Amino acid sequence: MRTSIQLLLKQFNIQPKKYDLYEQAFTHSSYSYKHQLCNNYEKLEFLGDAVIELIVSEHLLKKHPEMNEGELSKERIVMVQSRTLAKASHLLQLPKLIRFGDSIKDKTNISENIVEDVFESFIGAVYLDQGLAKCYTILKRTIIHFYEIHSLNEMTDFKTMLQELIQKTGKHRIVYKTISHVLGNCRVELWIDNIKQATGIGNKIKHAQIQAARNAFNQLKKDK
């Protein structure tokens, strides 16, 4: 595993100061439980999620000074959605580096949520070890590159689709309310113009939001 991680870091000219962060970034909770380790990738994933959103937000502000807040938010949703991050993870072949415990039977067919998670945890590790500039280099080669070559157009998620659907009938306000947020179990309510429309559940807030948007979108399409 060490050699594989070193090859990954070499792609970005990273000379690690704290190599254990990168091992942690690819350690699934099933492996840490089996080997009684203190850490897995979940905390780094939490940090990486915030770092990615910060870098993407700054990039969009600089690239599109003509856009208003709503337009910038829509672009950011496309760039940081789950499928985009999973695509970046596959590009860097990060899933091959994940350490699993015996409870994960099929290690060659893991969920896309895990694939996305390790991209975020990798970014979290790079941030702690190298800082924002190196994180930007990685995002520039992955999700920012996808965006600039317009390869994300077909990947618009339900949050964007819902926004576009309700805008056809005038200006409406969508609010996502986090009802509960326990690590690995989040519940979100989606409200449109102060009326509760749907609920979503996911292992992260953004997954729960997407589930709520999907439920609301499907219901509104059915009611038409």
Secondary structure, 3 states (H helix, E strand, C coil): CHHHHHHHHHHCCCCCCCHHHHHHHCECHHHHHHCCCCCCCHHHHHHHHHHHHHHHHHHHHHHCCCCCHHHHHHHHHHHHCHHHHHHHHHHCCHHHHCECCCCCCCCCCCCHHHHHHHHHHHHHHHHHHHCHHHHHHHHHHCHHHHHHCCCCHHHCCHHHHHHHHHHCCCCCCEEEEEEEEECCEEEEEEEECCEEEEEEEECCHHHHHHHHHHHHHHHHHHHC
